[in-house]
């Protein structure tokens, strides 16, 4: 078990959309929820900056991120594992 699983922290699964920053990846999380009034399924998305110490995750990878302590002004999430590797084009 990793530290993230031991502490019962929030985890999210999303796609890496940018890996240009040093030790940081930008992860896009997409959620689908029902609109309160109209009942239509609405897709919402949010980007999170996540810590990637070794720089091993690339654009298109599906990764799991866990909430942790603040590492910088915008970064308080850490990549915990690779869910699916991006397919080569």
C-alpha positions as CSV (number, residue, x, y, z in Angstrom):
1,X,0.0,0.0,0.0
2,X,1.2,3.5,-0.8
3,X,0.9,6.4,1.6
4,X,-2.1,7.8,-0.3
5,X,-4.1,4.7,0.3
6,X,-3.2,4.4,4.0
7,X,-4.4,7.9,4.8
8,X,-7.8,7.6,3.1
9,X,-7.2,10.6,0.8
10,X,-9.2,11.7,-2.2
11,X,-8.1,10.0,-5.5
12,X,-9.1,10.9,-9.1
13,X,-8.5,9.2,-12.4
14,X,-7.8,11.4,-15.5
15,X,-5.8,12.0,-18.7
16,X,-2.5,13.8,-18.8
17,X,-2.9,16.8,-21.1
18,X,0.5,18.5,-20.6
19,X,3.9,17.3,-19.5
20,X,6.0,20.4,-20.3
21,X,6.7,21.5,-16.8
22,X,9.6,20.0,-14.8
23,X,8.3,17.3,-12.3
24,X,4.7,18.3,-13.0
25,X,1.9,17.0,-15.2
26,X,-1.4,18.6,-15.9
27,X,-4.3,16.1,-15.5
28,X,-7.8,16.6,-17.0
29,X,-10.6,15.1,-14.9
30,X,-13.9,14.8,-16.6
31,X,-17.1,14.2,-14.6
32,X,-20.6,13.5,-15.8
33,X,-23.5,14.5,-13.6
34,X,-27.2,15.1,-14.0
35,X,-28.4,18.7,-14.1
36,X,-30.4,19.5,-11.0
37,X,-33.4,21.2,-12.8
38,X,-33.5,19.8,-16.3
39,X,-32.2,16.3,-15.7
40,X,-29.8,16.3,-18.7
41,X,-26.4,14.6,-18.3
42,X,-23.8,17.4,-18.3
43,X,-20.0,16.9,-18.7
44,X,-17.8,19.1,-16.6
45,X,-14.0,19.1,-16.6
46,X,-11.2,20.4,-14.4
47,X,-7.4,20.5,-14.7
48,X,-5.2,19.6,-11.8
49,X,-1.4,20.0,-11.5
50,X,0.1,16.8,-10.1
51,X,3.7,16.1,-9.0
52,X,5.6,13.6,-11.2
53,X,9.1,13.3,-9.5
54,X,10.8,11.2,-12.3
55,X,9.0,12.7,-15.3
56,X,7.8,9.3,-16.4
57,X,4.2,10.2,-17.4
58,X,3.6,11.5,-20.9
59,X,0.7,13.2,-22.8
60,X,-2.3,10.9,-23.3
61,X,-1.5,8.6,-20.3
62,X,-4.4,7.8,-18.0
63,X,-3.2,8.2,-14.4
64,X,-4.5,8.2,-10.9
65,X,-3.7,11.2,-8.7
66,X,-4.1,11.5,-4.9
67,X,-4.4,14.7,-2.8
68,X,-1.4,15.6,-0.6
69,X,0.3,18.5,1.0
70,X,0.8,21.7,-1.0
71,X,4.0,21.4,-3.0
72,X,3.7,24.8,-4.7
73,X,1.2,27.6,-5.3
74,X,-0.9,25.5,-7.7
75,X,0.2,21.9,-7.0
76,X,-1.2,19.7,-4.2
77,X,-1.8,16.4,-6.0
78,X,0.6,13.6,-6.6
79,X,0.5,11.0,-9.4
80,X,0.2,7.6,-7.7
81,X,0.0,5.1,-10.5
82,X,-0.4,4.6,-14.3
83,X,-3.8,3.3,-15.3
84,X,-3.3,3.1,-19.0
85,X,-0.4,4.0,-21.3
86,X,-1.2,6.3,-24.2
87,X,-1.3,4.5,-27.5
88,X,1.3,5.4,-30.0
89,X,0.1,7.0,-33.2
